[in-house]
Amino acid sequence: MLVDAVVMRPLGLAATVLGAAVTLVTLPFTLATGSADEAARYMIVEPAEYTFDRPLGEFDRCGEDRHPCGASNR
C-alpha cells in the first residue's frame, strides 16, 4: 500500500496529465482520422481510472465491480 500511495498514484497522475496534453496536441490529427475517442480513452481515461478508481494497494482491479483496469471502456 505504501508503494502504491507514494509511487504509483503520483506516477498515474503524471501519466493522466501528460496524456491529456498529448491528446490535446494531437487532437487535429485524431479528429481527421476519426480516432479521437480511442486516443482519449488510451491517453486519459485508462490512466485516470488506474490512478483514481482502484483500491489502495490493488494493482490489477479497478472500480466497485473489480474489473481489470483499462477494460471497462473496451
LONU-738089 format. One record per residue (C-alpha): y, x, z. Coordinates in pm, whole numbers, padded with zeros to 5 digits, always signed. Layout:
N
YXZ
...
// end
This chain:
74
+00000+00000+00000
+00236+00286+00076
+00188+00441-00269
+00248+00101-00426
+00569+00041-00231
+00712+00392-00265
+00593+00500-00611
+00455+00219-00826
+00714-00052-00759
+01013+00174-00835
+00838+00302-01148
+00768-00057-01252
+01132-00148-01201
+01242+00151-01408
+00995+00056-01682
+01130-00300-01684
+01493-00185-01712
+01410+00076-01976
+01203-00179-02168
+01494-00423-02164
+01725-00154-02300
+01483-00055-02576
+01423-00419-02663
+01796-00477-02693
+01845-00173-02916
+01555-00267-03143
+01637-00639-03149
+01787-00640-03503
+01466-00488-03639
+01227-00706-03443
+01419-01019-03540
+01394-00922-03905
+01018-00877-03879
+00963-01182-03658
+00817-00981-03373
+01097-01015-03116
+00888-01233-02882
+00596-00993-02889
+00821-00691-02833
+00993-00859-02539
+00657-00952-02386
+00525-00596-02400
+00850-00420-02310
+00996-00655-02045
+00764-00932-01928
+00450-00729-01863
+00624-00451-01666
+00821-00712-01470
+00503-00903-01391
+00333-00583-01275
+00634-00499-01057
+00724-00835-00906
+00426-01071-00940
+00137-00895-00771
+00044-00848-00408
+00138-00517-00249
-00146-00270-00289
-00327-00471-00558
-00303-00277-00886
-00522-00487-01118
-00441-00852-01049
-00112-01044-01075
+00010-01389-00976
-00127-01657-00750
-00428-01713-00974
-00505-01337-00961
-00529-01294-01341
-00540-00942-01485
-00186-00803-01508
-00040-00849-01853
-00299-01107-01958
-00113-01424-01862
+00100-01434-02178
-00163-01350-02436
// end
